[in-house]
Amino acid sequence: MALDNLTEKDMVDYAYTIRDKLSENRTVMKQIENNSPEQALPGDFNKAIDDGIIDSGEAHQNQMLQLLSDPAKVASFAGVVFDLLAG
């Protein structure tokens, strides 16, 4: 399911990001917990997906701008990423 320069892993990682965003939506989570997929999907889920995509894009844009405008923040972030990789 790779899309223009995005690997399958990119898409899976992004799906986790959107999953985490939707898990904050109490209404959607109640619908998922209390209904079958056939019942829950037509509920608030699709709008929540759209909102999650938009919100995550805005959050990533904000994070990118903050990191690239402050060498100390990007150095700190780089340390976190290094630690995650070295694990």
Beta strands, then each sheet from edge to edge (+ up, - down):
end
